[in-house]
Amino acid sequence: SIPLAIGLSLFSPFIMRQFGTGFEAGARVLIIVLATAAIQSLMVPFSNFIAAASRMWLSLAANILWAGLLMGATILLVLRGAEGLAYAYLLSYGFQLVSVIFLSIMILRSMHNTAFSMPISASPTEAIP
C-alpha cells in the first residue's frame, strides 16, 4: 500500500486534472489522503491482532480516543477546507497507528509473561494411576 500511495502521489496533479482544471490545486489533498490510506493499511494487522487476543475493550478505547482527536482536529482545521480535513484524518490515524502498535506490544508482553509464569505440572507419566 505504501508503494502504491507513493506512486499515486507522484501522479496526483495529473489525477486531479482529470476532474477538471480547477481540481489540479487539490493535488496536495490527494497526497495527504493517500498518506492517510497507507497509515490505515499499516494499522489493520495490529487491529486484527488486538481483536484476536480478545481485547476488544482496549480496541474500543483506542477508537474513542481516535474519534475525539479527529473531531478536535477537524474543528481546529476546518477553516483550511478539504486540506484541513485531510490533515485532521492524517493526524488522527497517525495517532491510532501508534496506539494500536503500543497496545499490541502490551498484549504480547502480557501473553509472554503469562506463558512463562504458569506452574509446571508433574510429568505425564506421574499423572497415570
N, C-alpha and C positions, 0 to 999 in steps of 0.2 A: 504494500500500500504506500510506503514511503517513496519508493522509486516512481510509482505512478503519480503521486502528488507532485513530486519534483518535475517530472516530465510534463504534466499538465500545466504546472506553474510557468514553465518556460514558454508555453504557448498561450498563456492567459490573455494577452492583448488580442491575439488572433481569434480565440474562442469567444471573447466578449464582443468583438467586432461583428460576429455572425448574428448577433441580436440587434444590430444597428449601430450607426456611427457614434451615437451618444453613449452607448454602453461600454465603449473601449476604456473610458475612465474608470470603470468598475473592475478593471483587471486586478487591482490590488485587493479588492474584496474577495475575488475568486481565489487568490493566493492564500488569504487568511482562512477562508473556508476549507480549502484543500489541506492546509496545515492542521486544522481542527479535525478533519476527517481522518488524517493519519494518526493523530493522537487517539481518537476514538478506536481505531483499529488496533492500536497497541494495548488499549485497555481491556479488550474482550477476553483474552486468556486469563488475566488476573481476576476479572469479574466472574468468569466461569469457575475458576478455582475456589473463590470465596463461596459461591453457590454450592459447589460440590462438597465443600467442607462443612456444609450445613450451618453457615454463619450468615444467614440472610438478614438478621437484625443489624449486623455490622454493615452489610451492604445498604440497608435502608438508611442507616445513619449517614453513611458517605453520600448517598443520593440526596438526602435532605440538605446536607452542607453544600453539595454541588448546586442544588436548586436555589438556595439562599444566595450563594455567590453569583450565580447567573442573574438573578433578579437585581441584586445590588449593583453589579457591573453594568447591567442594561440601563438602570436608572441613571448611573453616572455618565454613561457614554451615549445615551440616546440622541443627544444633540449632534453627534457626529454621523448620524444617519446609518446607512447599511454598513459602513465600515466600523462604526461604533458597536453595532450589534454583533458583527463578525468578531471583533476583538473581545467582546463580552463572552461569547461562546468559547473562543480560544483560551481565554484566561480560566474560565470555569472548568473546561475539560482538561486543561493542564493540571489544575488542582486535583481534579478527580483521578487523573492518572497517577499522580504522586500518592494520593490517599489509598487507592486500591493496591499499589505496589507495597506501601507500608503495611496495610492490613494483611496482605498475602504473606509478607515476611513474618509478621507477628503470629499468624496462624501456623506457618511452617515451624517456627520456633516452639510453639506450644505443642505441636504434634511430635516434634523431635524429643522434647523434654518428657512428654507422656510416654512415648515408646520406650525410652531408656530408664524410666523410673518405676516401671512395673516390677513387682517382685517376681523372682524366678521360682517357678513351682518345682516340685520334685520331678525327677526324671520319669519318663513314661513307664518304664519297667516297674518302678516302685508303686505306681498307681494301680497296677493289676493285682487283685487279691489272690 
